[in-house]
Amino acid sequence: MSFDGKSVMVTGAGKGIGRETARLLASQGASIVALSRTPDDLDSLRDEIGGTMIVVDLADAEATRAAAKQGLPTDLLVNCAGINVLQSFVDVTVEAFDLVHAVNTRAAMIVAQEYARARIAAGGGGAIVNVSSISSSIGFDEHAAYCASKGALDAMSRVMANELGRHGIRVNCINPIVTMTELAARAWSDPAKSGPVLSRIPANRFAETIDISHVISFLLSDKASMLSGLAMPIDGGFLVR
């Protein structure tokens, strides 16, 4: 893939899939606009790849919109920021539910709105990849807020693909299985929990961040010009079992 001369906004770029994606796209020639909550993460990322770094708490709707406007226009967008609060369904608090949805779903909407407005004003064209999860269709224990937020992201992305496609903007979701990030390590460190999931994956492993980043790169590229409206599992065959 080559993204020479292209700019890409990546949310959640400080850690995990977002950071790996920013690094990969930069290695493929892209100029990166990185959004993250943690200044130290962005400072170290800047040392690696250069680009524009914007510190923002994506749980804050007004700050999210301001940060998106600050970083735009860009040619492409990756909504990768995500959080989880592990609670059994009967114990899910309103505060936790709202926080997870604010970051995982609402922030993606706000950033994509501003991106789309800028692209349409410039004559259209572009691509968005929203990083969802296999959790959008699987009811994992203690993931009620998370699963709900990712199901909402999938549904919203279908509307985005429909409406924005008329302006030449493609929108796809990717739906990874457990991916070895810091967030996942906290959620899946117990073998009693991870073992049954691993046993259902024919590839016999969880995903690595680079596995996911390569798919994001492809979906952003012109090689995926007829792909839009997808919720693409990246699961090593989990769903076939």
PyMOL commands that set and color helices and strands:
alter all, ss='L'
color gray80, all
select helices_A, chain A and resi 16-27+39-49+61-71+89-91+94-121+134-136+144-165+182-187+191-198+209-220+222-224+238-240
alter helices_A, ss='H'
color red, helices_A
select strands_A, chain A and resi 7-11+31-36+52-55+76-79+126-131+169-176+231-234
alter strands_A, ss='S'
color yellow, strands_A
deselect
rebuild
show_as cartoon
